[in-house]
Every structure is written in C-alpha cells, then in structure tokens.
Amino acid sequence: MSHRNSRTNIKSLSAHLQLTFTGLFHKNDKPSQNSENEQNSVTLEVLLVKVCHKKRK
C-alpha cells in the first residue's frame, strides 16, 4: 500500500456521517395478508454522492 493510500484510509476511518430522515407514513386501514413485520415496514432509497470542492492539480 502506498503512503498516499495509507493516509486516505486513516482519514476515512476517522470521518463520520449522520443522516436524519423525517417523514410521514400512513398505515393502511385494511389489514393485509402479509406478516406483521411487512405491514409495519417502509422502503427507503438513499443516493449518497461525494462532493469535493478542492481543485485538482
């Protein structure tokens, strides 16, 4: 592993990201034939994009 890759790996280990999702979920009034867990679950899709403002040399 090169020195540059080593520094990058150390930096990524010390970084953290906190995401908070707020929203409203309306449960169906009609009972479905799915299991208990499936009735109370919500599917969420997240797209995470890294943005870097540093200019390349």
N, C-alpha and C positions, 0 to 999 in steps of 0.2 A: 504494500500500500504506500502510495507517495505521501509526502508531508502535507501537501495541499488537501488530499482526500482525508487525511487524519484530522486536520483542523475542521473540515466541513462536518465530519461525523461527530466530533465533540460538540460543535455548536448546535447541531440538530438535536442532540440528546438533552441539552440544557434548555431548549426552547419549549414553550407550551402554547396551546391554543384552547380557548374556552368558547364554546358555542352555546347560545341560549335560543331555544325555539319557543315562540309564543304563538298560540293559535286557538281556534275553536273547533271542537269536534262534536258533531250532532249524532248521537246514537240513534239507530233506527228503532222506532216504536214496536215494530213487528219482530218477534223472536225468529231467528234463523235456525237452520238445522246444523250450523257449524258448531264447533266445540266452543267452550267458554272463552278460551284464550283468543280465538279468531274473532269472536264478537267484540272484544274489547281492544283489538289491535288496530293500529293505524300505520299505513305505509308512508315513509318519508324518503324522498330522494334529495341528496345534497351534492352539489357540484362545488368542489373546492379548487380555487385557482390561485397559484402563487404569483404575486405581483412584485416585481423588483424595480425600484426606481434608480438603481445605480447604473451608470453608463458603462458599457464595455469598452475596454481599451484596445 
